[in-house]
Amino acid sequence: MDEHRSGCPINLTLEVLGDRWSLIVIRDIMFGNRRHFRELMTLSDEGIASNVLAARLKRLLEAGLLSKSDNPAHKQKAVYSLTEAAIELVPLLVQMGAWGRRHMPASPELSIRAQLLEEGGPPMWEAFMAELRSLHLGAPAPERSVLAELRAAFAAALARREARLDEFDRSRTP
């Protein structure tokens, strides 16, 4: 018995990724290197509930987008890793971020990584995917760290925001 609505590739992709949380979980593992349940639950800006996160992790494991292994340092903690199928979502996530920057009220701080990836184009995406393969699949580490570039740009954007807020506060103080 076929459990899919249709064999359309867009439908099949949406059956796996089309809910409210699956791509957010993948995003947080991919861009935030959040690999443990508690990190995914507490560090997400969107505030996912623990039961929803557990359900999404189970679904992503079953769909072959994540793998799960025991943490050797802590027997009760699992480590979640992206699979090759999830790593291949980088271009899709870049395009979603680009669309969101153009058509939605995205904040400058949270947009900077999407902007860099969009401007960096396929060469940067490939470098990022190579780095993800190293982190999650044990491939050799590439020379370029796109994650470090994205983190530095995000930190700089946050610093600019804080400087603007400080200047605004000073301008209002008599």
Salt bridges, closest charged atoms under 4 A:
GLU15 OE1 - HIS4 ND1 2.61
GLU15 OE2 - ARG5 NE 3.82
ASP19 OD1 - ARG56 NE 2.78
ASP19 OD2 - ARG59 NH1 2.88
ASP28 OD1 - ARG27 NH2 2.77
ASP28 OD1 - ARG34 NH1 3.36
GLU46 OE1 - ARG27 NH2 2.70
GLU84 OE2 - ARG133 NH2 2.75
GLU109 OE2 - ARG164 NH2 3.20
GLU118 OE1 - ARG101 NH1 2.51
GLU118 OE2 - ARG102 NH1 3.21
GLU149 OE2 - ARG144 NE 2.74
GLU162 OE2 - ARG161 NH2 3.42
